[in-house]
Structures are given as C-alpha cells and as structure tokens.
C-alpha cells in the first residue's frame, strides 16, 4: 500500500545518512588559505547518532589541538532529493548550510555551500571506501577566486564504547572569552521547563486544543548556542538551536521535529 511504499522510500534515503552514524577518529589537513594562512593538521573524535525518531542525524565533534567543538545536523529533503547540513561550532559558525547529494555509482556524496555570498564558489565530497572509513574534502573561494579554506581528511571508525567520553567532552561547558554580550538574554531560558500550549482552532489546527511538553535548554559549544530539547505529550519530539549572529546583528533559531518539519527564524 501507499504507506508501506513511503516507508520503504524513507528507509532507502536513510541508508545514505546511516553511513555517517558511528564513533569516529578524525585526522584533517588544512591547506594554507585566507581563513587559515598557516594551514596545519588537526585531529579529533566524533559521535554521530540518529535523533528525533530517525528523522535527523546529529554529529558532535571535538578537535585538537585547538579545542574546537562542532555540531552538525542533517536530514533528507524529499523536494530536492538531497541532504541539507547545518553547521555550528564553538568559534561562532552560525548555522552555515551545505547541500549534500548522493552519487550511487561513485559511492560518494557531492556538496556545496547554499548560504554563502552568490559570487563565492565551493565544493565538497565524502567517499566511503568501506564501512569503517570516510574520506572528506571541501573547499571555498571568494568572488575573486581567492582560496578561503580547503580541508581534506579521513575518519576511521572507533569502538562504540568510546562514544560516552566524546559526548562528555563535547558537553563540558567552558564559556569562551569573546562571547557577544547579546547572548546574556538567552541565559534566562536555561533549565528544565514544563510548558502548556493553547491552540486556537485554525486551518492547521482545526480542533484547537491544549498540549504540554517538557523542555530542557542548555548551553552548548562553549556558550555560543543554546540547545532546546522538547518532549511533547503526544509523543512528538523536537530540537532547536538558538544563538546570536554578530555578523547579521540578529538572534537566530533553527528548529527540527520528529514529524519531519523544520524551520529557521531570526529576530
């Protein structure tokens, strides 16, 4: 029937994201470029898990020697038949977006930035030579062709029991010294909350009604962002990331739920 066919199609699309799931050792080489004039080598570890009832994957990584922490969220977008990635880090990367497409013949992805200035160019690739290895390359150039960044690296699968230590290091709250003062506004949201929502009858909610949820909000990425994790009384789940974007001088929020809906907002 139609429901079974839709479920099979969803599972097929999940096979691409499933390749990223696991615990990984990271090694990267940064080519000398405008954003990294001296280039260099980095190492790190990464945990990638399913979340929101397998609607998204959530990647958490910790790098050395710089101590940078990253959060990456991806899902399948059926309209584009592609996998948007949202990128956040403890240096302030504010939800930068890349669009990833799967090339079945090459057993690899291709990607490009979708929110950089129109005249910039970019590209990237993930190759999966086997189930325990991912080879990564991505680059970006400005409107004059100057290289802004180029990163090539390798991920090797680690034993599952290493995940707990990686997640603990990622969650450790070590506020950065250069946090924008505007983030203090969000501090009043931190904590665990019982919420009650009243919906008026409307086109999307014809019956209206009352719903409740338990919401947990905590600082992540060394105080750059707040993560909102919500469990609703009807069984739905949602995750949101909130922060302040100094470049755009605005607060921003990215929201995802277990029904497959998502949006971003600013104000």
C-alpha positions in Angstrom: 0.0 0.0 0.0 1.0 3.7 -0.2 2.1 3.9 3.4 4.4 0.9 3.1 5.9 2.3 -0.1 6.5 5.6 1.5 8.2 3.9 4.5 10.4 1.9 2.1 11.4 5.0 0.3 12.2 6.8 3.5 14.4 3.8 4.6 16.2 3.9 1.3 17.1 7.6 1.8 18.2 6.9 5.4 20.8 4.5 4.0 22.9 7.5 2.9 22.8 9.1 6.4 23.4 5.8 8.1 26.9 5.7 6.5 27.8 8.7 8.8 26.4 7.1 12.0 29.0 5.8 14.5 32.0 6.9 16.5 35.0 8.2 14.5 38.6 9.2 14.9 39.4 12.3 12.7 42.5 13.5 11.0 42.5 16.6 8.8 44.9 18.7 6.8 44.2 22.4 6.4 45.7 23.9 3.2 47.1 27.4 3.7 44.3 29.8 2.8 42.8 33.1 3.6 41.0 31.8 6.7 43.9 29.6 7.8 47.1 31.4 6.5 49.5 28.9 8.0 47.4 25.7 7.3 48.1 22.9 9.7 47.0 19.5 10.9 44.1 18.7 13.3 42.9 15.6 15.0 39.7 14.9 16.8 36.9 12.5 17.6 33.2 12.5 16.5 29.9 10.9 17.6 27.1 10.7 15.0 23.7 9.4 16.1 20.1 9.3 15.0 17.7 11.7 16.7 14.0 12.7 16.5 12.8 9.2 15.7 15.4 8.8 13.0 14.4 12.0 11.2 17.8 13.6 11.6 21.4 12.7 12.3 23.3 14.7 14.9 27.1 14.9 14.6 29.1 16.1 17.6 32.9 16.5 17.3 35.8 17.8 19.4 39.0 18.8 17.7 42.6 19.1 18.9 44.9 21.0 19.4 42.5 24.0 19.1 39.7 22.5 21.3 37.0 23.5 18.8 33.6 21.8 19.2 31.2 21.3 16.4 27.6 20.4 15.9 26.2 19.3 12.5 22.6 18.3 11.8 21.3 16.7 8.6 18.1 15.2 7.2 16.7 14.1 3.9 14.9 16.8 1.9 12.5 14.9 -0.5 11.7 18.0 -2.6 15.4 18.3 -3.5 16.2 14.6 -3.0 19.3 15.9 -1.1 20.7 16.2 2.4 21.0 19.7 3.8 23.6 20.0 6.5 23.5 22.8 9.2 26.9 23.6 10.7 27.6 25.2 14.1 30.8 25.4 16.1 32.4 26.9 19.2 34.1 29.6 17.2 30.7 31.0 16.3 29.8 29.4 12.9 26.1 30.3 12.8 24.1 27.5 11.1 26.1 27.6 7.9 24.3 25.4 5.3 25.7 22.9 2.8 23.6 20.8 0.4 24.8 17.2 0.0 23.7 14.9 -2.8 24.4 11.2 -3.2 26.1 9.7 -6.2 25.3 5.9 -6.1 27.7 5.0 -8.8 30.7 6.7 -7.1 29.6 5.6 -3.6 30.2 9.2 -2.6 28.5 12.5 -1.9 29.0 15.8 -3.5 28.2 19.1 -1.7 28.2 22.9 -2.0 27.5 25.8 0.3 24.0 27.2 -0.1 24.1 30.3 2.1 27.5 31.9 1.2 27.6 35.1 -1.0 26.4 34.4 -4.5 29.7 35.1 -6.2 31.6 32.6 -4.0 32.2 29.0 -5.1 32.5 25.9 -3.1 32.6 22.1 -3.3 33.0 19.0 -1.2 32.9 15.3 -1.2 32.5 12.3 1.2 33.8 9.0 -0.1 33.1 5.7 1.7 35.7 3.1 0.6 34.4 0.7 3.3 32.0 0.8 6.2 34.7 1.9 8.6 36.3 4.7 6.6 35.1 8.1 5.3 37.4 10.3 3.2 36.4 14.0 3.3 37.4 17.1 1.2 35.8 20.5 1.0 36.8 24.0 -0.2 35.5 27.5 -0.7 36.7 30.5 -2.8 35.6 34.2 -2.7 34.4 36.3 -5.6 38.0 37.0 -6.7 38.9 33.3 -6.7 41.0 33.5 -3.5 41.0 30.3 -1.6 39.2 30.8 1.7 39.6 27.3 3.0 40.4 23.8 1.9 40.2 20.8 4.2 41.0 17.2 3.4 40.7 14.5 6.0 39.9 10.9 7.0 37.5 9.4 9.5 38.2 5.9 10.9 35.6 4.1 13.0 36.2 3.7 16.7 34.6 1.2 19.1 31.1 2.2 20.3 32.2 2.4 23.9 34.4 5.4 23.1 31.2 7.5 22.5 30.4 8.3 26.1 33.8 10.1 26.6 33.4 12.1 23.4 29.9 13.3 24.3 31.1 14.2 27.8 33.9 16.3 26.4 31.6 17.9 23.9 29.0 18.8 26.6 31.6 20.3 29.0 30.6 23.9 29.5 33.7 26.1 29.1 32.4 29.6 28.2 34.6 31.3 25.5 36.2 34.6 26.5 34.8 36.5 23.5 31.1 35.7 23.7 28.8 38.5 22.4 27.1 40.4 25.3 23.7 39.8 23.5 23.9 36.1 24.5 23.1 37.1 28.1 19.5 37.5 27.0 19.3 33.7 26.3 20.6 32.8 29.7 17.2 33.3 31.3 15.9 30.4 29.1 18.4 27.8 30.6 16.9 25.0 32.7 14.1 22.4 32.5 10.6 23.6 32.0 7.0 22.2 32.0 5.1 24.0 29.2 1.5 24.4 28.4 0.3 25.5 24.9 -3.2 26.5 23.9 -4.0 26.3 20.2 -7.0 28.2 18.8 -9.0 26.5 16.1 -7.3 27.4 12.8 -6.5 26.0 9.4 -3.6 23.8 10.6 -5.2 23.0 14.0 -9.0 22.8 13.2 -9.9 21.3 16.6 -7.6 23.6 18.6 -6.7 22.1 22.0 -4.2 22.0 24.8 -0.8 20.4 24.8 2.0 20.0 27.3 5.7 19.3 27.0 8.9 19.0 29.0 11.6 21.3 27.6 15.3 21.2 28.5 17.6 24.1 27.4 21.3 24.1 28.0 24.4 26.0 26.7 26.4 24.1 24.1 29.6 24.8 22.1 31.3 26.8 24.9 28.4 29.1 25.4 27.9 30.1 21.7 24.4 28.5 21.4 21.5 27.2 23.4 20.1 23.7 22.6 16.4 23.2 23.2 15.2 19.6 23.5 11.5 19.1 23.8 9.3 16.0 24.5 5.6 16.7 23.9 2.6 15.0 25.5 1.5 13.5 22.1 4.9 11.7 21.7 6.4 14.2 19.3 10.0 15.4 19.9 11.8 18.5 18.7 15.3 20.0 18.9 16.2 23.7 18.4 19.5 25.6 18.3 19.4 29.3 19.3 22.1 31.9 19.2 23.2 35.4 18.3 24.8 36.1 14.9 27.1 39.2 15.3 27.6 39.4 11.6 23.9 39.9 10.9 23.2 41.5 14.3 20.3 39.3 14.9 19.1 36.4 17.1 18.6 33.2 15.1 16.9 29.8 15.7 16.9 26.5 13.9 14.1 24.1 14.7 13.5 20.4 13.8 10.8 17.9 14.9 10.1 14.2 14.7 7.4 14.6 12.1 10.0 15.9 9.6 9.2 19.6 9.9 11.8 22.2 10.3 12.3 26.0 10.1 14.7 28.8 10.9 13.8 32.2 12.2 15.5 35.4 13.3 14.6 38.5 15.3 
